[in-house]
Amino acid sequence: QVQLVESGGGLVQAGGSLRLSCAASGSIFSINAMGWYRQAPGKQRELVAHITSGGSTNYVDSVKGRFTISRDNAKNTVYLRMNSLKPEDTAVYYCNSRVTTVNGIYRTESDYWGQGTQVTVSS
């Protein structure tokens, strides 16, 4: 019903930059919070950045000042601009969206995940 498609990952040298995109499509009534998570090998998935429908943002301490999350509500898309990348940023990055869908008179709010995109930062 709702699909999230990510793009923009890749291989970059330390100090470089990447921009991730995640576009939502399907039977969307509204998109509430959106966020980016990452999971490195052998580690738990962690929240990297989060943005509310009103545009308020928060970040994990390790990326503050280097990463910027933004969204384009007209395109149902969330972005993650990553600057000054470090080898420890290497992970699979997943987008997450809390989406309200409508079926007849019923509204349902659910979390949806993208398929993940690999970000590798070489030293």
FIKESE-635632 format. One line per field, with one value per atom (N, C-alpha, C): residue number from 1; x, y, z; atom name; residue in three letters. Coordinates in steps of 0.02 Angstrom, whole numbers, plus 32768, in hexadecimal, padded with zeros to 4 digits. Last residue first. Example, Ala and Ser with C-alpha at 12.3 -4.5 7.8 and 13.67 -1.06 7.14 Angstrom:
BEGIN
nr = (2	2	2	1	1	1)
east = (8282	82AC	8285	8294	8267	8294)
north = (7F90	7FCB	8002	7EE4	7F1F	7F5B)
up = (8162	8165	818A	8186	8186	8186)
atom = (N	CA	C	N	CA	C)
rest = (Ser	Ser	Ser	Ala	Ala	Ala)
END
This chain:
BEGIN
nr = (123	123	123	122	122	122	121	121	121	120	120	120	119	119	119	118	118	118	117	117	117	116	116	116	115	115	115	114	114	114	113	113	113	112	112	112	111	111	111	110	110	110	109	109	109	108	108	108	107	107	107	106	106	106	105	105	105	104	104	104	103	103	103	102	102	102	101	101	101	100	100	100	99	99	99	98	98	98	97	97	97	96	96	96	95	95	95	94	94	94	93	93	93	92	92	92	91	91	91	90	90	90	89	89	89	88	88	88	87	87	87	86	86	86	85	85	85	84	84	84	83	83	83	82	82	82	81	81	81	80	80	80	79	79	79	78	78	78	77	77	77	76	76	76	75	75	75	74	74	74	73	73	73	72	72	72	71	71	71	70	70	70	69	69	69	68	68	68	67	67	67	66	66	66	65	65	65	64	64	64	63	63	63	62	62	62	61	61	61	60	60	60	59	59	59	58	58	58	57	57	57	56	56	56	55	55	55	54	54	54	53	53	53	52	52	52	51	51	51	50	50	50	49	49	49	48	48	48	47	47	47	46	46	46	45	45	45	44	44	44	43	43	43	42	42	42	41	41	41	40	40	40	39	39	39	38	38	38	37	37	37	36	36	36	35	35	35	34	34	34	33	33	33	32	32	32	31	31	31	30	30	30	29	29	29	28	28	28	27	27	27	26	26	26	25	25	25	24	24	24	23	23	23	22	22	22	21	21	21	20	20	20	19	19	19	18	18	18	17	17	17	16	16	16	15	15	15	14	14	14	13	13	13	12	12	12	11	11	11	10	10	10	9	9	9	8	8	8	7	7	7	6	6	6	5	5	5	4	4	4	3	3	3	2	2	2	1	1	1)
east = (8791	87C1	87FC	86EE	8731	8760	864C	867D	86C2	85B8	85FA	862B	8513	8542	8584	848C	84CF	84F6	83E5	8418	845C	8342	8386	83B5	82BF	82E4	832C	825A	827A	82A3	81C6	820F	8224	8142	815A	81A5	80C7	810C	8120	8021	8051	8096	7F7B	7FBF	7FF0	7EE5	7F15	7F59	7E3A	7E7E	7EAC	7DA5	7DD7	7E1B	7D48	7D43	7D7A	7DB1	7D6B	7D68	7E44	7E1F	7DD5	7ED7	7E8F	7E71	7F6D	7F49	7EFF	7FF4	7FAC	7F8E	8096	8067	8020	8133	80F4	80BD	81C2	818D	8150	826F	8232	8200	82FD	82CD	828F	839C	8356	832C	843E	8412	83CA	84BF	8484	8454	855E	8524	84F2	85D8	85C9	8592	8600	85BE	85A9	8684	8652	860A	86C7	86C0	868C	8665	869B	8692	863F	8633	8672	861B	8653	864D	8567	85A8	85DD	84D4	8509	854B	842B	846A	84A0	83A3	83D7	8417	82F3	8339	8367	8254	8281	82C9	81BD	8203	8229	8145	8146	818C	8143	815D	815D	8113	80F0	8105	816F	812D	8107	820B	81E2	819D	827F	8248	8226	831E	82EC	82B6	83AD	8371	8340	8459	841D	83E3	84F3	84BA	8480	854B	8563	852A	850E	853C	8556	8502	84EF	8524	8525	851F	850D	8529	8563	8560	84AB	84E3	851D	8423	844F	848E	83AF	83E5	8407	8314	8344	8374	82A3	82D4	82FB	8207	8236	8264	81A7	81EB	821C	812A	8133	8179	813C	8116	811C	81EA	81A1	817E	8275	8255	8209	8311	82C8	82AC	83A0	8381	8336	83C6	83F8	83DA	83A7	838A	83C0	83F2	83EB	83CB	83FA	83E3	83DA	848D	8445	8435	8514	84F8	84AD	8549	8552	8536	855C	8563	8570	84E6	8529	852E	845C	8471	84B4	83F6	842E	8440	836C	838D	83C9	8310	8344	8364	8260	82A2	82D1	81CB	81F7	823C	8122	816A	818F	80AC	80BA	8106	8053	8091	80A2	7FAF	7FDD	801C	7F80	7F55	7F80	7FB8	7FCC	7F98	7FD0	7F90	7F9C	8068	8032	7FF5	810D	80D7	80A3	819B	8162	812D	8248	8207	81D1	82DA	82A9	8265	8389	8343	8317	8426	83F6	83B0	84BA	8476	8449	8562	852E	84EB	860F	85C8	859D	86B0	8683	863B	86F8	86F6	86C6	872A	8720	8726	86DD	8717	8705	8654	8671	86AD	85DA	861C	863A	8528	8562	85A2	847D	84B6	84F0	8412	8447	8481	836B	83A1	83D7	82D7	8312	8343	822D	8266	829F	81A6	81DB	8217	80F9	813D	816C	8061	808F	80D5	8029	8000	802B)
north = (8103	812F	8141	8107	80EB	811E	80E2	8119	80FB	80B2	809B	80D5	808E	80C6	80AB	803E	8037	8078	804A	805C	805D	8002	800E	801E	7FFF	7FC1	7FC6	805A	804F	8010	803D	803E	8038	8085	8064	806F	8080	808F	8065	80C4	808D	80A6	80E7	8103	80C9	80EC	80C3	80E3	8110	8128	80FE	80E4	80D5	80F3	80EB	811E	8115	80B2	80C3	80FA	80C3	808C	8096	811E	8120	80E6	8133	811E	811C	818C	817F	816D	815B	816E	815E	817A	816B	8187	8135	8168	814F	8121	810D	8146	80E4	8119	80FA	80A5	8098	80D6	807A	80AF	80A0	8017	8019	804C	806B	8045	8040	80DA	80A2	8076	8135	813F	8106	8119	80FE	810D	8164	811B	80FD	81FA	81D6	818B	828E	8248	8228	8315	8301	82B9	8303	8323	8309	82D1	82BA	82D9	82EC	8305	82F4	8296	8299	82AF	82B1	82B1	82AE	8276	828B	8283	8297	8282	829F	82C1	8289	826B	8334	82F8	82BB	838E	8389	834B	8388	836A	8362	8363	8387	8367	8374	8351	8380	834D	837C	8353	8345	8325	835B	8348	8372	834B	832C	8313	8344	8377	835A	8344	83A3	83D1	83B7	8300	8346	8374	827E	829D	82E6	8254	8246	8267	826B	8298	8290	8263	8241	826C	82EC	82C3	829D	8337	8324	82F0	83BA	8385	8373	83F1	83ED	83B1	83F1	8404	8404	83C0	8408	8420	833A	8358	83A4	8325	8322	8341	82C0	8300	82F7	827D	8279	82BE	8212	8254	824B	8192	81C3	820A	810C	8147	817A	806D	80A9	80E1	7FBD	7FF6	8032	7F7A	7F84	7FC0	7F26	7F58	7F5D	7ED4	7EC1	7EF2	7F57	7F0F	7F02	7FDC	7FC5	7F7A	802E	7FF1	7FDC	80C0	809C	805F	8128	80FB	80DD	81BA	818F	8168	81E7	81E2	81B6	8244	821F	821C	8255	8258	822E	824E	8270	8275	825F	8245	826E	822C	825E	823B	81CC	8204	823D	8167	8192	81C8	80E8	8102	812C	8118	80E8	810C	8148	8146	8113	81A6	817C	8180	81A8	81BE	818C	81E0	81AB	81C6	81FB	820E	81D2	8237	8201	821E	8276	8288	824C	8285	8261	827E	82B4	82C0	8293	8299	82A6	82AE	8270	82B8	82CA	81D9	81FF	824A	81B6	81BC	81E5	8148	818B	818A	80EB	80EA	8130	80FA	80EB	80EA	8139	811C	8110	8166	8195	8178	8137	813D	816A	80D9	8101	8103	80D7	80C6	80F6	8091	80C2	80AB	807B	8066	80A1	803E	8076	805B	7FC4	8000	803F)
up = (80E6	810A	80DE	809E	80A3	80C4	80C0	80C4	80CE	8079	808D	8089	8085	8085	80A0	8036	8055	804E	8064	8033	8056	8078	808F	8056	805B	8053	806C	80D5	8094	8094	8135	812E	80E5	8194	8158	8153	8212	8200	81C2	8209	820D	81FC	8229	822A	8235	81D1	81F4	81F0	81C9	81C2	81ED	8177	81A9	8197	8119	814D	8181	809D	80AC	80DF	80DA	80BA	80CD	80D8	80DF	80B9	813A	80FE	810D	8176	817F	813C	81A4	816F	8184	81CC	81EE	81C2	8182	8180	81A6	8170	8192	818E	8119	812A	8148	8143	8136	8144	8115	812C	8115	814B	8120	813E	8162	8179	8140	8199	816D	818A	81F2	81D7	81A7	820D	823B	8227	81AC	81A4	81D2	818F	81B2	81A6	8132	8143	8160	811F	814A	8161	810E	8100	8130	80CF	80FB	80E4	80CC	80B2	80E5	80AD	80E1	80BE	8090	807B	80B8	805F	8094	807C	8009	8008	8043	7FD0	7FFF	8005	7F88	7F65	7F92	7FE1	7FA1	7F7B	8048	8053	8011	8054	8024	8027	80DC	80B9	8089	8127	810E	80EB	818F	8176	815F	8188	8188	816A	81DE	81B7	81BD	822E	81EF	81C1	82A0	827F	823C	82E0	82E6	82C8	82E4	82A2	82A5	8368	833E	82F9	83A2	83B0	837E	8330	835F	8367	8323	8309	8341	82EF	8323	8306	82BB	82AF	82EF	827E	82B6	82AC	821A	8208	8242	822C	8232	8224	8229	81F2	81F3	825E	8267	822B	8246	8237	823C	8279	827B	826B	826D	8269	8261	829D	828A	828C	8305	82E6	82DA	82E1	8309	82E2	82F1	82C9	82F7	833D	833A	830C	82E6	8314	830B	8286	82CC	82FE	8213	8221	826B	8236	8223	8233	8205	8227	820B	821D	81FE	8228	81EB	821A	81F5	81DA	81BE	81F7	81D0	81EF	81C7	81ED	81C0	81DF	8227	8231	81FD	81AE	81ED	81F6	811F	813B	8178	80EB	8104	811E	8091	80A5	80BF	8010	8048	8054	7FC3	7FDD	801B	7F70	7F81	7F9B	7FAA	7F79	7F8E	7FD9	7FEC	7FB7	7FC5	7FAB	7FBE	8001	800C	7FF8	7FE9	7FDD	7FEB	8023	801C	8011	7FEC	7FFD	7FEF	802A	8005	8019	802F	803C	8011	8084	804C	8062	80EF	80E1	80A9	80A4	80E1	80D1	8005	8031	806F	7FE2	7FE4	8012	7F92	7FB0	7FAB	7FB6	7F8E	7FB6	7FA4	7FC8	7F99	7F58	7F6A	7F91	7F8D	7F5B	7F77	7FB5	7FC7	7F8D	7FBF	7F93	7FA1	800A	8014	7FEA	7FF1	7FE1	7FEE	8028	8029	801D	8000	8000	8000)
atom = (N	CA	C	N	CA	C	N	CA	C	N	CA	C	N	CA	C	N	CA	C	N	CA	C	N	CA	C	N	CA	C	N	CA	C	N	CA	C	N	CA	C	N	CA	C	N	CA	C	N	CA	C	N	CA	C	N	CA	C	N	CA	C	N	CA	C	N	CA	C	N	CA	C	N	CA	C	N	CA	C	N	CA	C	N	CA	C	N	CA	C	N	CA	C	N	CA	C	N	CA	C	N	CA	C	N	CA	C	N	CA	C	N	CA	C	N	CA	C	N	CA	C	N	CA	C	N	CA	C	N	CA	C	N	CA	C	N	CA	C	N	CA	C	N	CA	C	N	CA	C	N	CA	C	N	CA	C	N	CA	C	N	CA	C	N	CA	C	N	CA	C	N	CA	C	N	CA	C	N	CA	C	N	CA	C	N	CA	C	N	CA	C	N	CA	C	N	CA	C	N	CA	C	N	CA	C	N	CA	C	N	CA	C	N	CA	C	N	CA	C	N	CA	C	N	CA	C	N	CA	C	N	CA	C	N	CA	C	N	CA	C	N	CA	C	N	CA	C	N	CA	C	N	CA	C	N	CA	C	N	CA	C	N	CA	C	N	CA	C	N	CA	C	N	CA	C	N	CA	C	N	CA	C	N	CA	C	N	CA	C	N	CA	C	N	CA	C	N	CA	C	N	CA	C	N	CA	C	N	CA	C	N	CA	C	N	CA	C	N	CA	C	N	CA	C	N	CA	C	N	CA	C	N	CA	C	N	CA	C	N	CA	C	N	CA	C	N	CA	C	N	CA	C	N	CA	C	N	CA	C	N	CA	C	N	CA	C	N	CA	C	N	CA	C	N	CA	C	N	CA	C	N	CA	C	N	CA	C	N	CA	C	N	CA	C	N	CA	C	N	CA	C	N	CA	C	N	CA	C	N	CA	C	N	CA	C	N	CA	C	N	CA	C	N	CA	C	N	CA	C)
rest = (Ser	Ser	Ser	Ser	Ser	Ser	Val	Val	Val	Thr	Thr	Thr	Val	Val	Val	Gln	Gln	Gln	Thr	Thr	Thr	Gly	Gly	Gly	Gln	Gln	Gln	Gly	Gly	Gly	Trp	Trp	Trp	Tyr	Tyr	Tyr	Asp	Asp	Asp	Ser	Ser	Ser	Glu	Glu	Glu	Thr	Thr	Thr	Arg	Arg	Arg	Tyr	Tyr	Tyr	Ile	Ile	Ile	Gly	Gly	Gly	Asn	Asn	Asn	Val	Val	Val	Thr	Thr	Thr	Thr	Thr	Thr	Val	Val	Val	Arg	Arg	Arg	Ser	Ser	Ser	Asn	Asn	Asn	Cys	Cys	Cys	Tyr	Tyr	Tyr	Tyr	Tyr	Tyr	Val	Val	Val	Ala	Ala	Ala	Thr	Thr	Thr	Asp	Asp	Asp	Glu	Glu	Glu	Pro	Pro	Pro	Lys	Lys	Lys	Leu	Leu	Leu	Ser	Ser	Ser	Asn	Asn	Asn	Met	Met	Met	Arg	Arg	Arg	Leu	Leu	Leu	Tyr	Tyr	Tyr	Val	Val	Val	Thr	Thr	Thr	Asn	Asn	Asn	Lys	Lys	Lys	Ala	Ala	Ala	Asn	Asn	Asn	Asp	Asp	Asp	Arg	Arg	Arg	Ser	Ser	Ser	Ile	Ile	Ile	Thr	Thr	Thr	Phe	Phe	Phe	Arg	Arg	Arg	Gly	Gly	Gly	Lys	Lys	Lys	Val	Val	Val	Ser	Ser	Ser	Asp	Asp	Asp	Val	Val	Val	Tyr	Tyr	Tyr	Asn	Asn	Asn	Thr	Thr	Thr	Ser	Ser	Ser	Gly	Gly	Gly	Gly	Gly	Gly	Ser	Ser	Ser	Thr	Thr	Thr	Ile	Ile	Ile	His	His	His	Ala	Ala	Ala	Val	Val	Val	Leu	Leu	Leu	Glu	Glu	Glu	Arg	Arg	Arg	Gln	Gln	Gln	Lys	Lys	Lys	Gly	Gly	Gly	Pro	Pro	Pro	Ala	Ala	Ala	Gln	Gln	Gln	Arg	Arg	Arg	Tyr	Tyr	Tyr	Trp	Trp	Trp	Gly	Gly	Gly	Met	Met	Met	Ala	Ala	Ala	Asn	Asn	Asn	Ile	Ile	Ile	Ser	Ser	Ser	Phe	Phe	Phe	Ile	Ile	Ile	Ser	Ser	Ser	Gly	Gly	Gly	Ser	Ser	Ser	Ala	Ala	Ala	Ala	Ala	Ala	Cys	Cys	Cys	Ser	Ser	Ser	Leu	Leu	Leu	Arg	Arg	Arg	Leu	Leu	Leu	Ser	Ser	Ser	Gly	Gly	Gly	Gly	Gly	Gly	Ala	Ala	Ala	Gln	Gln	Gln	Val	Val	Val	Leu	Leu	Leu	Gly	Gly	Gly	Gly	Gly	Gly	Gly	Gly	Gly	Ser	Ser	Ser	Glu	Glu	Glu	Val	Val	Val	Leu	Leu	Leu	Gln	Gln	Gln	Val	Val	Val	Gln	Gln	Gln)
END
